[in-house]
Amino acid sequence: MGPVKVILNPIAGRGYGARSEANLRRYLSAEGVDFDLVRTQGPGHAIELAAEAANGEFDIIVAAGGDGTTHEVVNGMMAASNAAANGNVVGTLGVLPVGSGSDFANTMGIPPDLEGACRQLARGQARLVDVCRVTVDEQPPRYFDNTVNIGFGGTVTFEARKVKHLRGMALYLPVVLKTIFLSDAPNVTILYDGQSVTLPAVMICVGNGSREGGSFFSTPDAKPDDGLLDVCVVREMGKLAMLGFVPRFMNGSHVGQKPVTMSRTESLVVTSPDPLIAHADGEVLCTTAHRLAFDLLPQKLRVWC
C-alpha cells in the first residue's frame, strides 16, 4: 500500500470523530500504514481536501466520518478526475466509520469498530463500484454512493440535524417515529424505462446500497456494482399504517407489500408541483425542489475494503 490521505470529520457521530482520532492514529500506525491525516473545518471542506489529495501522490483517500463525509470525499474525487467526461476509474476510496449511520461502510463489509476497520484498510483489497448522480432542478449535479431519499427520508434527515448528542439507532428511530406525524404525500410523477407514473408518494428511495439511516433497509436487494439503481416507492397511507411499516423497513420485509413498489432502472426522473425534500447519503440535498434526475456511472470508483 502506498501513501494514504485520511480526511477526518471531527464532528462526525456527534463529536465521536474528534474523540476517535488518537485511537485512529494508533491503529493505523500499528498496521504500518503510511498516512497523512487532516481534519475538516466545516461543511464542504472534505470535497476540497479530497480533490487536492486526488491530484497529489496518495494511493488511497480515506473518509473518516459518517456517510456525509464519504459523500463529500466521493464528490471531491469525482470533481478532480472529471470522471463524468471520461471512462477512467476515479481513484481509490477508503472508509473508516466514525459517524452516526455509516451505511455505505456496512454495504462494503467494513467492520463497524474502528480497530477492525483500520485493520481491514491495511489488509484489504480493491472493489469496483458504481457512482450515482442526481441533478436537482437546474443545479450542478451531485454524486452519491449510497442512497437518495425523497419525502419521508429527507424529512428524517432534516429533523435528525436538530438532535445533538445521539448517534446510530438511538438517533434515527425516535426521529423516524416523530416524522410519521410530520410527513405528507406530495403528488409526484416518476419517469423511468419509458414509463410514467403519477401518484401521491410518502417516500421515494433511490438506492445504490441496501441500508440507510443506520438500520433501515429501504432498498434491501441493491448492489453497488450492478449498474442499476434500485427504487422503492411508498404510496400514501395512514399514520397508523406507517407506524406498522417501520419494523418492516428494518428487516426488508416491506418488499412485496401493497403500498410499496420496487423496481430497477439505469435512470429516472422525479417531478412534482409540490416542494420536495430529500437527503443524499444522509446529508440534506434539497427542501423545495421540483425535479430530481438520476443516472449512474458504472464501475467508476475503487473502494478499498
DRENDO-1510 file (C-alpha; in Angstrom, 1 decimal, always signed):
<recs>
REC; n; res; u; v; w
REC; 1; MET; +0.0; +0.0; +0.0 .
REC; 2; GLY; +1.3; +3.5; -1.0 .
REC; 3; PRO; +0.6; +6.7; +0.9 .
REC; 4; VAL; -2.8; +7.2; +2.3 .
REC; 5; LYS; -4.7; +10.5; +2.9 .
REC; 6; VAL; -7.1; +10.4; +5.8 .
REC; 7; ILE; -9.8; +13.1; +5.9 .
REC; 8; LEU; -11.3; +13.1; +9.4 .
REC; 9; ASN; -14.5; +14.9; +10.2 .
REC; 10; PRO; -14.2; +15.8; +13.9 .
REC; 11; ILE; -17.9; +16.4; +14.3 .
REC; 12; ALA; -19.0; +13.1; +12.7 .
REC; 13; GLY; -21.0; +10.9; +15.1 .
REC; 14; ARG; -21.9; +13.9; +17.2 .
REC; 15; GLY; -18.2; +14.5; +18.0 .
REC; 16; TYR; -17.1; +10.9; +18.0 .
REC; 17; GLY; -14.8; +11.7; +15.1 .
REC; 18; ALA; -12.7; +14.0; +17.2 .
REC; 19; ARG; -12.7; +11.6; +20.2 .
REC; 20; SER; -11.5; +8.8; +17.9 .
REC; 21; GLU; -8.5; +10.5; +16.4 .
REC; 22; ALA; -5.9; +9.3; +18.9 .
REC; 23; ASN; -7.0; +5.7; +18.5 .
REC; 24; LEU; -7.3; +6.0; +14.7 .
REC; 25; ARG; -3.7; +7.2; +14.5 .
REC; 26; ARG; -2.5; +4.4; +16.9 .
REC; 27; TYR; -4.3; +1.6; +15.0 .
REC; 28; LEU; -3.1; +2.7; +11.5 .
REC; 29; SER; +0.5; +3.1; +12.8 .
REC; 30; ALA; +0.3; -0.3; +14.4 .
REC; 31; GLU; -0.6; -1.7; +10.9 .
REC; 32; GLY; +2.3; +0.0; +9.3 .
REC; 33; VAL; +0.1; +2.4; +7.2 .
REC; 34; ASP; +1.9; +5.4; +5.7 .
REC; 35; PHE; -0.7; +8.1; +6.2 .
REC; 36; ASP; -1.3; +11.8; +6.4 .
REC; 37; LEU; -4.3; +12.9; +8.4 .
REC; 38; VAL; -6.1; +16.2; +8.1 .
REC; 39; ARG; -9.3; +17.4; +9.9 .
REC; 40; THR; -12.2; +19.0; +8.1 .
REC; 41; GLN; -13.1; +22.5; +9.2 .
REC; 42; GLY; -16.8; +22.7; +8.1 .
REC; 43; PRO; -19.4; +21.6; +5.5 .
REC; 44; GLY; -17.9; +21.1; +2.1 .
REC; 45; HIS; -14.3; +21.1; +3.3 .
REC; 46; ALA; -13.9; +17.4; +2.7 .
REC; 47; ILE; -14.7; +18.0; -1.0 .
REC; 48; GLU; -11.8; +20.4; -1.3 .
REC; 49; LEU; -9.4; +18.1; +0.6 .
REC; 50; ALA; -10.3; +15.1; -1.4 .
REC; 51; ALA; -9.9; +17.0; -4.7 .
REC; 52; GLU; -6.4; +18.1; -3.6 .
REC; 53; ALA; -5.5; +14.6; -2.5 .
REC; 54; ALA; -6.7; +13.1; -5.8 .
REC; 55; ASN; -4.4; +15.4; -7.6 .
REC; 56; GLY; -1.5; +14.5; -5.3 .
REC; 57; GLU; +0.6; +11.4; -4.6 .
REC; 58; PHE; -1.9; +9.5; -2.5 .
REC; 59; ASP; -2.9; +6.0; -3.5 .
REC; 60; ILE; -6.0; +5.9; -1.3 .
REC; 61; ILE; -8.2; +8.7; +0.0 .
REC; 62; VAL; -9.9; +7.7; +3.3 .
REC; 63; ALA; -13.1; +9.2; +4.6 .
REC; 64; ALA; -13.0; +9.0; +8.4 .
REC; 65; GLY; -16.5; +10.0; +9.4 .
REC; 66; GLY; -20.1; +9.1; +8.5 .
REC; 67; ASP; -22.0; +8.8; +5.3 .
REC; 68; GLY; -21.9; +12.6; +4.8 .
REC; 69; THR; -18.1; +12.6; +5.0 .
REC; 70; THR; -17.9; +9.8; +2.5 .
REC; 71; HIS; -20.3; +11.7; +0.3 .
REC; 72; GLU; -18.1; +14.7; +0.3 .
REC; 73; VAL; -14.9; +12.8; -0.4 .
REC; 74; VAL; -16.5; +11.0; -3.3 .
REC; 75; ASN; -17.7; +14.3; -4.8 .
REC; 76; GLY; -14.2; +15.7; -4.4 .
REC; 77; MET; -12.7; +12.7; -6.1 .
REC; 78; MET; -15.2; +13.0; -9.0 .
REC; 79; ALA; -14.6; +16.7; -9.4 .
REC; 80; ALA; -10.8; +16.3; -9.5 .
REC; 81; SER; -10.8; +13.5; -12.1 .
REC; 82; ASN; -13.5; +14.9; -14.4 .
REC; 83; ALA; -14.7; +11.3; -14.3 .
REC; 84; ALA; -18.1; +12.1; -15.8 .
REC; 85; ALA; -16.4; +13.1; -19.0 .
REC; 86; ASN; -14.1; +10.1; -19.5 .
REC; 87; GLY; -14.1; +6.3; -19.0 .
REC; 88; ASN; -11.4; +6.2; -16.3 .
REC; 89; VAL; -11.9; +4.9; -12.7 .
REC; 90; VAL; -11.9; +7.9; -10.4 .
REC; 91; GLY; -9.5; +6.6; -7.8 .
REC; 92; THR; -9.5; +4.5; -4.6 .
REC; 93; LEU; -11.6; +5.3; -1.6 .
REC; 94; GLY; -11.2; +4.0; +1.9 .
REC; 95; VAL; -13.7; +4.4; +4.7 .
REC; 96; LEU; -13.3; +4.4; +8.5 .
REC; 97; PRO; -16.8; +4.6; +10.0 .
REC; 98; VAL; -16.9; +7.0; +12.9 .
REC; 99; GLY; -20.3; +8.6; +12.0 .
REC; 100; SER; -23.9; +8.3; +13.0 .
REC; 101; GLY; -25.0; +5.8; +10.4 .
REC; 102; SER; -22.0; +4.6; +8.3 .
REC; 103; ASP; -24.4; +2.7; +6.0 .
REC; 104; PHE; -22.0; +2.7; +3.0 .
REC; 105; ALA; -19.3; +1.2; +5.1 .
REC; 106; ASN; -21.7; -1.5; +6.1 .
REC; 107; THR; -22.6; -2.2; +2.5 .
REC; 108; MET; -18.9; -2.6; +1.7 .
REC; 109; GLY; -18.4; -5.0; +4.6 .
REC; 110; ILE; -16.2; -2.7; +6.6 .
REC; 111; PRO; -16.2; -3.5; +10.3 .
REC; 112; PRO; -18.1; -1.1; +12.5 .
REC; 113; ASP; -15.4; -1.0; +15.2 .
REC; 114; LEU; -12.5; +1.4; +14.5 .
REC; 115; GLU; -9.7; -1.0; +15.2 .
REC; 116; GLY; -11.3; -3.6; +12.8 .
REC; 117; ALA; -11.8; -1.0; +10.1 .
REC; 118; CYS; -8.2; +0.1; +10.4 .
REC; 119; ARG; -7.0; -3.5; +10.1 .
REC; 120; GLN; -9.1; -4.1; +7.1 .
REC; 121; LEU; -7.9; -0.8; +5.5 .
REC; 122; ALA; -4.3; -2.1; +5.9 .
REC; 123; ARG; -5.0; -5.6; +4.7 .
REC; 124; GLY; -8.0; -5.2; +2.3 .
REC; 125; GLN; -8.4; -5.2; -1.5 .
REC; 126; ALA; -10.0; -3.1; -4.1 .
REC; 127; ARG; -13.6; -3.5; -5.3 .
REC; 128; LEU; -15.1; -1.5; -8.2 .
REC; 129; VAL; -18.5; +0.1; -7.5 .
REC; 130; ASP; -20.9; +2.4; -9.3 .
REC; 131; VAL; -21.2; +6.1; -8.6 .
REC; 132; CYS; -24.7; +7.6; -8.9 .
REC; 133; ARG; -25.6; +11.1; -10.0 .
REC; 134; VAL; -28.5; +13.3; -9.1 .
REC; 135; THR; -29.4; +16.7; -10.6 .
REC; 136; VAL; -31.8; +18.9; -8.6 .
REC; 137; ASP; -33.8; +21.4; -10.7 .
REC; 138; GLU; -31.2; +23.4; -12.6 .
REC; 139; GLN; -28.3; +23.0; -10.1 .
REC; 140; PRO; -25.0; +21.3; -10.9 .
REC; 141; PRO; -25.1; +17.5; -10.5 .
REC; 142; ARG; -24.2; +15.8; -7.2 .
REC; 143; TYR; -22.8; +12.4; -6.8 .
REC; 144; PHE; -23.8; +9.8; -4.3 .
REC; 145; ASP; -22.6; +6.4; -3.3 .
REC; 146; ASN; -25.5; +5.0; -1.1 .
REC; 147; THR; -29.0; +6.5; -1.3 .
REC; 148; VAL; -31.1; +9.5; -2.1 .
REC; 149; ASN; -34.4; +9.5; -0.2 .
REC; 150; ILE; -37.2; +11.9; -1.3 .
REC; 151; GLY; -40.0; +12.7; +1.1 .
REC; 152; PHE; -40.0; +10.7; +4.3 .
REC; 153; GLY; -36.3; +10.0; +4.4 .
REC; 154; GLY; -35.5; +13.6; +3.6 .
REC; 155; THR; -37.6; +14.8; +6.4 .
REC; 156; VAL; -36.0; +12.4; +8.8 .
REC; 157; THR; -32.6; +13.7; +7.9 .
REC; 158; PHE; -33.7; +17.3; +8.3 .
REC; 159; GLU; -35.2; +16.5; +11.8 .
REC; 160; ALA; -32.2; +14.5; +12.8 .
REC; 161; ARG; -30.0; +17.6; +12.4 .
REC; 162; LYS; -31.8; +19.1; +15.4 .
REC; 163; VAL; -30.6; +16.2; +17.7 .
REC; 164; LYS; -27.2; +17.0; +19.1 .
REC; 165; HIS; -26.0; +14.1; +21.3 .
REC; 166; LEU; -27.2; +10.8; +19.9 .
REC; 167; ARG; -25.9; +8.6; +17.1 .
REC; 168; GLY; -26.9; +5.3; +15.4 .
REC; 169; MET; -30.3; +3.7; +16.2 .
REC; 170; ALA; -30.7; +5.9; +19.3 .
REC; 171; LEU; -30.8; +8.9; +16.9 .
REC; 172; TYR; -32.7; +7.7; +13.9 .
REC; 173; LEU; -35.5; +5.5; +15.4 .
REC; 174; PRO; -37.1; +8.3; +17.5 .
REC; 175; VAL; -36.8; +10.7; +14.6 .
REC; 176; VAL; -38.5; +8.3; +12.3 .
REC; 177; LEU; -41.4; +7.9; +14.7 .
REC; 178; LYS; -41.7; +11.7; +15.0 .
REC; 179; THR; -41.5; +12.2; +11.2 .
REC; 180; ILE; -44.5; +9.9; +10.7 .
REC; 181; PHE; -46.7; +12.6; +12.2 .
REC; 182; LEU; -45.0; +15.4; +10.2 .
REC; 183; SER; -44.8; +13.9; +6.8 .
REC; 184; ASP; -47.2; +14.3; +3.9 .
REC; 185; ALA; -47.5; +12.7; +0.5 .
REC; 186; PRO; -46.7; +15.1; -2.4 .
REC; 187; ASN; -48.0; +14.3; -5.8 .
REC; 188; VAL; -45.1; +13.1; -7.9 .
REC; 189; THR; -44.6; +11.9; -11.5 .
REC; 190; ILE; -41.9; +9.2; -11.9 .
REC; 191; LEU; -40.4; +8.7; -15.4 .
REC; 192; TYR; -38.2; +5.6; -16.0 .
REC; 193; ASP; -37.8; +2.9; -18.7 .
REC; 194; GLY; -40.2; +4.7; -21.0 .
REC; 195; GLN; -43.0; +4.6; -18.3 .
REC; 196; SER; -44.7; +7.5; -16.5 .
REC; 197; VAL; -46.4; +7.0; -13.1 .
REC; 198; THR; -48.2; +9.8; -11.2 .
REC; 199; LEU; -49.2; +9.2; -7.6 .
REC; 200; PRO; -49.1; +10.7; -4.1 .
REC; 201; ALA; -46.0; +9.2; -2.6 .
REC; 202; VAL; -44.8; +9.2; +1.1 .
REC; 203; MET; -41.3; +8.2; +0.0 .
REC; 204; ILE; -39.1; +7.5; -3.0 .
REC; 205; CYS; -35.8; +6.0; -2.2 .
REC; 206; VAL; -33.1; +5.6; -4.9 .
REC; 207; GLY; -30.5; +3.2; -3.7 .
REC; 208; ASN; -27.0; +2.1; -4.7 .
REC; 209; GLY; -26.7; +0.5; -1.3 .
REC; 210; SER; -29.1; -1.6; +0.7 .
REC; 211; ARG; -29.3; +0.3; +4.0 .
REC; 212; GLU; -29.8; +3.9; +5.2 .
REC; 213; GLY; -30.4; +5.7; +8.5 .
REC; 214; GLY; -28.3; +3.2; +10.4 .
REC; 215; SER; -30.8; +0.3; +10.3 .
REC; 216; PHE; -33.4; +0.8; +7.5 .
REC; 217; PHE; -33.2; -1.5; +4.5 .
REC; 218; SER; -35.2; +0.6; +2.1 .
REC; 219; THR; -33.6; -1.0; -1.0 .
REC; 220; PRO; -32.6; -4.3; +0.6 .
REC; 221; ASP; -31.5; -6.0; -2.7 .
REC; 222; ALA; -29.5; -3.1; -4.1 .
REC; 223; LYS; -25.9; -4.0; -5.1 .
REC; 224; PRO; -23.4; -1.2; -5.6 .
REC; 225; ASP; -21.7; -2.8; -8.6 .
REC; 226; ASP; -24.6; -4.0; -10.8 .
REC; 227; GLY; -25.0; -0.9; -13.0 .
REC; 228; LEU; -28.6; -0.3; -11.8 .
REC; 229; LEU; -30.4; +2.0; -9.4 .
REC; 230; ASP; -32.9; +0.2; -7.0 .
REC; 231; VAL; -36.0; +2.3; -6.5 .
REC; 232; CYS; -38.5; +2.0; -3.6 .
REC; 233; VAL; -41.8; +3.9; -4.0 .
REC; 234; VAL; -44.2; +4.0; -1.0 .
REC; 235; ARG; -47.7; +5.2; -1.8 .
REC; 236; GLU; -49.7; +7.4; +0.5 .
REC; 237; MET; -51.1; +5.6; +3.6 .
REC; 238; GLY; -52.5; +6.5; +7.0 .
REC; 239; LYS; -50.3; +7.3; +10.0 .
REC; 240; LEU; -51.1; +4.1; +11.9 .
REC; 241; ALA; -50.2; +2.1; +8.8 .
REC; 242; MET; -46.9; +3.9; +8.5 .
REC; 243; LEU; -46.2; +3.0; +12.1 .
REC; 244; GLY; -46.7; -0.6; +11.3 .
REC; 245; PHE; -44.3; -0.4; +8.4 .
REC; 246; VAL; -41.3; +0.9; +10.5 .
REC; 247; PRO; -40.2; -2.6; +11.6 .
REC; 248; ARG; -40.7; -3.9; +8.0 .
REC; 249; PHE; -38.2; -1.4; +6.7 .
REC; 250; MET; -35.7; -2.5; +9.4 .
REC; 251; ASN; -35.6; -6.1; +8.0 .
REC; 252; GLY; -36.6; -5.5; +4.4 .
REC; 253; SER; -40.0; -7.2; +4.7 .
REC; 254; HIS; -41.8; -4.2; +3.2 .
REC; 255; VAL; -40.9; -5.6; -0.3 .
REC; 256; GLY; -44.0; -7.1; -1.8 .
REC; 257; GLN; -46.4; -5.3; +0.4 .
REC; 258; LYS; -49.3; -3.5; -1.3 .
REC; 259; PRO; -48.3; +0.2; -0.8 .
REC; 260; VAL; -44.7; -0.5; -1.9 .
REC; 261; THR; -43.4; -0.7; -5.5 .
REC; 262; MET; -39.8; -1.9; -6.1 .
REC; 263; SER; -38.0; -1.5; -9.4 .
REC; 264; ARG; -34.6; -1.3; -11.0 .
REC; 265; THR; -33.5; +1.1; -13.7 .
REC; 266; GLU; -30.5; +2.9; -15.1 .
REC; 267; SER; -32.0; +6.3; -14.8 .
REC; 268; LEU; -35.2; +8.0; -13.6 .
REC; 269; VAL; -36.7; +11.5; -13.2 .
REC; 270; VAL; -39.0; +12.6; -10.3 .
REC; 271; THR; -41.0; +15.7; -10.7 .
REC; 272; SER; -43.7; +17.4; -8.6 .
REC; 273; PRO; -45.6; +20.7; -8.4 .
REC; 274; ASP; -45.2; +20.4; -4.6 .
REC; 275; PRO; -41.9; +21.1; -2.9 .
REC; 276; LEU; -39.7; +18.0; -2.4 .
REC; 277; ILE; -37.3; +17.4; +0.5 .
REC; 278; ALA; -34.6; +14.9; +0.0 .
REC; 279; HIS; -31.3; +13.7; +1.5 .
REC; 280; ALA; -28.3; +12.3; -0.3 .
REC; 281; ASP; -26.1; +9.9; +1.7 .
REC; 282; GLY; -27.6; +11.3; +5.0 .
REC; 283; GLU; -27.0; +14.9; +4.1 .
REC; 284; VAL; -29.8; +17.3; +3.3 .
REC; 285; LEU; -29.9; +17.6; -0.5 .
REC; 286; CYS; -32.9; +19.9; -1.1 .
REC; 287; THR; -36.0; +21.2; +0.7 .
REC; 288; THR; -38.0; +22.9; -2.0 .
REC; 289; ALA; -37.1; +21.0; -5.2 .
REC; 290; HIS; -39.5; +20.2; -8.1 .
REC; 291; ARG; -37.3; +18.0; -10.3 .
REC; 292; LEU; -34.7; +15.4; -9.4 .
REC; 293; ALA; -33.0; +13.4; -12.3 .
REC; 294; PHE; -30.9; +10.3; -11.6 .
REC; 295; ASP; -28.4; +8.2; -13.5 .
REC; 296; LEU; -25.2; +6.4; -12.7 .
REC; 297; LEU; -21.6; +5.8; -13.8 .
REC; 298; PRO; -21.0; +2.0; -13.7 .
REC; 299; GLN; -17.8; +0.7; -12.1 .
REC; 300; LYS; -16.4; +4.2; -11.7 .
REC; 301; LEU; -14.9; +4.0; -8.2 .
REC; 302; ARG; -12.5; +1.7; -6.4 .
REC; 303; VAL; -13.2; +1.1; -2.8 .
REC; 304; TRP; -10.6; -0.4; -0.6 .
REC; 305; CYS; -12.4; -2.9; +1.7 .
</recs>
